[in-house]
């Protein structure tokens, strides 16, 4: 939520974001993501990669830090 608030990317809530991730890449539907599932899922889904890239863009955080 903090990263989304800082970079202005708030088209969905943190809960909605998490649900999207699980729906797309929790391949065995156990409600848990292993690191392997996460990496494999993100690498194989362009839309998910873009969503995560936008959501975790820290460039605005760096600007705030640099400008004091």
C-alpha positions in Angstrom: 0.0 0.0 0.0 2.8 2.4 0.8 4.6 1.9 -2.5 1.3 2.3 -4.3 0.6 5.5 -2.4 4.0 7.0 -3.1 4.1 6.3 -6.8 0.4 7.1 -7.5 -0.4 3.7 -8.9 -3.6 2.9 -7.0 -6.0 1.5 -9.6 -6.7 -1.4 -7.3 -6.4 -2.1 -3.5 -3.6 -4.1 -2.0 -6.0 -6.9 -1.4 -7.2 -6.9 -5.1 -3.6 -6.8 -6.2 -2.8 -9.8 -4.1 -5.9 -11.7 -5.3 -4.9 -11.1 -8.9 -1.4 -12.5 -8.3 -2.7 -15.6 -6.6 -5.4 -16.3 -9.3 -2.8 -16.1 -12.0 0.2 -17.9 -10.5 -0.9 -20.2 -7.6 -0.8 -23.2 -9.9 -1.6 -25.8 -7.3 -4.3 -23.7 -5.7 -3.0 -24.2 -2.1 -3.3 -20.5 -1.2 0.4 -20.2 -0.9 3.1 -19.0 -3.3 6.5 -20.5 -3.4 9.3 -18.4 -4.8 9.4 -20.8 -7.8 5.7 -20.3 -8.5 6.0 -16.6 -8.2 9.0 -16.3 -10.5 7.7 -18.8 -13.1 4.2 -17.1 -13.1 5.6 -13.6 -13.5 8.0 -14.6 -16.2 5.3 -16.3 -18.2 2.6 -13.6 -18.0 3.4 -10.2 -19.7 0.4 -8.5 -18.2 1.3 -9.6 -14.7 4.9 -8.5 -15.2 3.7 -5.0 -16.3 1.3 -4.8 -13.3 4.1 -5.7 -10.9 6.6 -3.4 -12.5 4.2 -0.5 -12.3 3.2 -1.3 -8.7 6.7 -1.6 -7.5 8.2 1.3 -9.4 10.4 3.0 -6.8 11.6 5.9 -9.0 9.4 8.4 -7.2 10.7 7.2 -3.8 14.2 7.8 -5.0 13.2 11.4 -6.2 11.8 12.1 -2.7 14.9 10.9 -1.0 17.2 12.8 -3.3 15.2 16.0 -2.9 15.1 15.7 0.9 
